[in-house]
Amino acid sequence: MAPEQPTPAAQASPSSDVSGPVAMQSPSKPVEKKPHPARRPLFNKISRETSEYLVSNLSMLISSGVSIGEALDALTQELPDKRAMKALKQMEHQIDEGVPFYKAMGESGLFSPAVVNLVEIGESTGQLPQNLKVIATQMHKNNALASKVRAALMYPSFLLGLLFLVGTGIGVFLLPRLLKIIDSLNVEVGPITKALIALGTFFGRFGLIFAGITIASLTSIYVLSRINERVKAASETVLYHIPGIRKLLFESEVARFGFVLGTLMEAGLPVTTCLSSLSTSMSTFRYRKFTAELHQKIEDGDSFSKALANPKVRKYLPGTTCQIIITAEKSGNLSTSLLGIGQAYEDKADITARNLETLLEPVVLVILAVGVLFVALAVFLPIYSLIGNFNGSGK
């Protein structure tokens, strides 16, 4: 039997390997997908670990020849999460009725738009297991980095929480009593003690109310940042002004940019399709906006050289990274260079995450030391003044 001749589209593809994740859809018309509009309801979300478990196991089961319905049924029997179990059963029912897999995933509310978008491309090209494997790999990278960040922030967060509780307790219960003692001394007090008196008066009247409002405000900001893009963008702006966290977010987003875009381009997808999927894969609002603008410029006919020439791009991608992308585009080695960028910045983000606790711990300790020093000076300076008056009168 004569070997099958490659199609013209396959010959024109940047990569001759069409067995990798996300291959070309058809010889006549390339895949051009927009970010899927699916949104995850707030109270139907699952943990990052559960989401990674579902995607990685779906990849293994479907790669083994198991149908999507049977794979969902197998996962349903093992999941302890009742919300996820109910959603998977609904997905299985929809697929039995002929609903496409990507659409069932989007309506389940369990998966992000980026996952749904890549599954849609994989389902339409016949490369669903490979796409799921790519998604699971990226999820694993994201979850590993998030775990390191949580571990690094645990100790500083504990110290800040302890500082808030102790400070509230001192302000509500201790400062009012100290004020009575200071008033009974009948001595001239300095500006530090006056500030303490004003602070003690405020906490004596409104301390518990202030603590309750603070906790309620932080909780509201957290909830709103999960469902409102503007609040989330504002919260991210605050995080980008914290030195250690800003560096970690920058490195992790550049790593994600290189890995996702490089993986999709290596498979032979059109650049505009890759950038469309990339814009839904970034974890922060500013990088989703940046990649969406980059996608629009490339779709309008610009090259990477022209799109990355704007100095404002340096806020999102380092100058050396932009130069590598521009050079690789000219040499036809863009996908490999992007994967190299992703790996390099993933290693940098890993080191930054490990050092984050070391970076934040001195800041927290300085805040604690300043608070203790302020209270100590405010309390003891009037006592020293009183002792000085006694010594002067004795002479």
MOTAUR-V134613 format. One record per backbone hydrogen bond with DSSP energy under -1.0 kcal/mol. NH is the residue of the N-H (numbers start at 1). CO is the residue of the C=O. If there is no record, write none. Layout:
<<NH;CO> <NH;CO>>
This chain:
<<11;7> <12;8> <44;41> <51;47> <52;48> <53;49> <54;50> <55;51> <56;52> <57;53> <58;54> <59;55> <60;56> <61;57> <62;58> <63;59> <64;60> <65;62> <66;61> <71;67> <72;68> <73;69> <74;70> <75;71> <76;72> <77;73> <78;75> <79;75> <85;81> <86;82> <87;83> <88;84> <89;85> <90;86> <91;87> <92;88> <93;89> <94;90> <95;91> <96;92> <97;93> <98;95> <99;94> <104;100> <105;101> <106;102> <107;103> <108;104> <116;112> <117;113> <118;114> <119;115> <120;116> <121;117> <122;118> <123;119> <124;120> <125;121> <127;122> <131;127> <132;128> <133;129> <134;130> <135;131> <136;132> <137;133> <138;134> <139;135> <140;136> <141;137> <142;138> <143;139> <144;140> <145;141> <146;142> <147;143> <148;144> <149;145> <150;146> <151;147> <152;148> <153;149> <154;150> <157;153> <158;154> <159;155> <160;156> <161;157> <162;158> <163;159> <164;160> <165;161> <166;162> <167;163> <168;164> <169;165> <170;166> <171;167> <172;168> <173;169> <174;170> <175;170> <178;174> <179;175> <180;176> <181;177> <182;178> <183;179> <184;180> <194;190> <195;191> <196;192> <197;193> <198;194> <199;195> <200;196> <201;197> <202;198> <203;199> <204;200> <205;201> <206;202> <207;203> <210;206> <211;207> <212;208> <213;209> <214;210> <215;211> <216;212> <217;213> <218;214> <219;215> <220;216> <221;217> <222;218> <223;219> <224;220> <225;221> <226;223> <228;224> <232;228> <233;229> <234;230> <235;231> <236;232> <237;233> <238;234> <239;235> <240;236> <241;238> <242;239> <246;242> <247;243> <248;244> <249;245> <250;246> <251;247> <252;248> <253;249> <254;250> <255;251> <256;252> <257;253> <258;254> <259;255> <260;256> <261;257> <262;258> <263;259> <264;260> <265;261> <266;262> <267;263> <268;265> <269;264> <274;270> <275;271> <276;272> <277;273> <278;274> <279;275> <281;278> <282;278> <288;284> <289;285> <290;286> <291;287> <292;288> <293;289> <294;290> <295;291> <296;292> <297;293> <298;294> <299;295> <300;296> <301;298> <302;297> <307;303> <308;304> <313;310> <314;311> <315;312> <316;313> <317;313> <322;318> <323;319> <324;320> <325;321> <326;322> <327;323> <328;324> <329;325> <330;326> <331;327> <332;328> <333;328> <337;333> <338;334> <339;335> <340;336> <341;337> <342;338> <343;339> <344;340> <345;341> <346;342> <347;343> <348;344> <349;345> <350;346> <351;347> <352;348> <353;349> <354;350> <355;351> <359;355> <360;356> <361;357> <364;360> <365;361> <366;362> <367;363> <368;364> <369;365> <370;366> <371;367> <372;368> <373;369> <374;370> <375;371> <376;372> <377;373> <378;374> <379;375> <380;376> <381;377> <384;380> <385;381> <386;382> <387;383> <388;384> <389;385> <390;386> <391;387> <392;388> <393;389> <394;390> <395;391>>
